[in-house]
Structures are given as structure tokens and as C-alpha cells.
């Protein structure tokens, strides 16, 4: 449905139903924010996130599979 058809459908509704449509549109805008209206979502650059590189240089993390295996053994094999 294009904008012209949508407008025609809206105008064909009774006044109270038109009011409900307008209220619903306001609800959706509040729920989804300005980005839903513009279609633009501003995403931060991942490389600028503070967690990037937090394990850099850790010798115990060189082999992630071994690290996970060791962590599981340490946590799950408690008496």
C-alpha cells in the first residue's frame, strides 16, 4: 500500500477510528523512537568500544580452548 492509498483509507474511516490510528502511530513512534521514523540507526564503531583489546597480551588466553577447558574444570570440579 502506498501513501496515497493509505491516506484514502484513513479518510474513509469514521472520525473516532481516525483518532485511534493517530494515537497508535504516536504509540509506535514513542516505542521505537526517532530512528524508526528516519530509518537511520546510528551505531557506534565497534573498534571504539572499551572492551576491544581487553585481553590483549594475556598469556593465559593464547589458546582460548585450553583456557575454557581449564576454567570449567576449576569451577565444575569443586568438592
JOKA-V608362 format. One record per residue. N is the residue number from 1. SS is DSSP state (A for helix, B for strand, O for the rest). PHI is phi in degrees with one decimal (999 if undefined). NEAR is the number of other C-alpha atoms within 10 Angstrom. Layout:
n=N ss=SS phi=PHI near=NEAR
n=N ss=SS phi=PHI near=NEAR
//
This chain:
n=1 ss=O phi=999 near=6
n=2 ss=O phi=-90.4 near=6
n=3 ss=A phi=-62.5 near=8
n=4 ss=A phi=-64.0 near=9
n=5 ss=A phi=-65.8 near=10
n=6 ss=A phi=-62.3 near=11
n=7 ss=A phi=-63.4 near=11
n=8 ss=A phi=-62.4 near=10
n=9 ss=A phi=-63.7 near=11
n=10 ss=A phi=-62.1 near=16
n=11 ss=A phi=-64.8 near=12
n=12 ss=A phi=-77.0 near=11
n=13 ss=O phi=-76.6 near=12
n=14 ss=O phi=-63.4 near=9
n=15 ss=A phi=-54.6 near=11
n=16 ss=A phi=-64.2 near=9
n=17 ss=A phi=-67.8 near=13
n=18 ss=A phi=-60.7 near=15
n=19 ss=A phi=-61.5 near=13
n=20 ss=A phi=-63.5 near=11
n=21 ss=A phi=-61.4 near=14
n=22 ss=A phi=-62.2 near=13
n=23 ss=A phi=-63.6 near=12
n=24 ss=A phi=-66.3 near=12
n=25 ss=A phi=-61.6 near=12
n=26 ss=A phi=-62.2 near=11
n=27 ss=A phi=-61.6 near=12
n=28 ss=A phi=-63.8 near=13
n=29 ss=A phi=-64.3 near=14
n=30 ss=A phi=-67.1 near=11
n=31 ss=A phi=-70.4 near=10
n=32 ss=A phi=-102.7 near=10
n=33 ss=A phi=73.4 near=11
n=34 ss=A phi=-65.2 near=12
n=35 ss=A phi=-62.7 near=11
n=36 ss=A phi=-67.7 near=13
n=37 ss=A phi=-74.6 near=10
n=38 ss=A phi=-86.0 near=8
n=39 ss=O phi=80.9 near=8
n=40 ss=O phi=-97.0 near=9
n=41 ss=O phi=-117.8 near=9
n=42 ss=O phi=-86.9 near=7
n=43 ss=O phi=-111.4 near=6
n=44 ss=O phi=-69.9 near=8
n=45 ss=O phi=-69.2 near=7
n=46 ss=A phi=-59.9 near=9
n=47 ss=A phi=-65.1 near=9
n=48 ss=A phi=-94.8 near=8
n=49 ss=O phi=-70.2 near=9
n=50 ss=O phi=-65.0 near=8
n=51 ss=O phi=-79.5 near=9
n=52 ss=O phi=-65.3 near=10
n=53 ss=O phi=85.9 near=9
n=54 ss=O phi=-68.1 near=8
n=55 ss=O phi=-105.2 near=11
n=56 ss=O phi=-63.4 near=9
n=57 ss=O phi=84.8 near=9
n=58 ss=O phi=-80.2 near=8
n=59 ss=A phi=-68.8 near=8
n=60 ss=A phi=-72.6 near=10
n=61 ss=A phi=-104.7 near=13
n=62 ss=O phi=-61.9 near=12
n=63 ss=O phi=-114.9 near=9
n=64 ss=A phi=-64.2 near=10
n=65 ss=A phi=-63.2 near=10
n=66 ss=A phi=-64.9 near=12
n=67 ss=A phi=-61.4 near=13
n=68 ss=A phi=-64.8 near=12
n=69 ss=A phi=-59.3 near=10
n=70 ss=A phi=-65.1 near=12
n=71 ss=A phi=-64.0 near=12
n=72 ss=A phi=-65.4 near=11
n=73 ss=A phi=-61.5 near=11
n=74 ss=A phi=-62.7 near=10
n=75 ss=A phi=-85.6 near=8
n=76 ss=A phi=-92.2 near=9
n=77 ss=O phi=-102.9 near=8
n=78 ss=O phi=-77.6 near=6
n=79 ss=O phi=-69.0 near=3
//
